[in-house]
Amino acid sequence: DVRQSPVRVASICRSSVALLWRSVTVAVRLGVSAHSLYTWIKRYGVPAEQRAERDSQADEIRRLKAELRRVTEERDILKKAAAYFAKQSG
């Protein structure tokens, strides 16, 4: 894959300054932005199993946030309905 080769090249040296310099050099040679290369390193620089686990966790977080929004909306509607009926009976 065109994204994984630069990741291997840029990740050879672990020093942050050297890694930054090497990443910029690799990005310039490939004609991509340093930010794109950084994103690729962050994404493809970990083993596939860890990536899959991280992706499944992100999916679960997205699902839980959507469920929380729905339940919060339901709660708010019930609160308003309870207040309305309390006002009507009182």
PyMOL commands that set and color helices and strands:
alter all, ss='L'
color gray80, all
select helices_A, chain A and resi 4-10+16-30+34-44+48-89
alter helices_A, ss='H'
color red, helices_A
deselect
rebuild
show_as cartoon
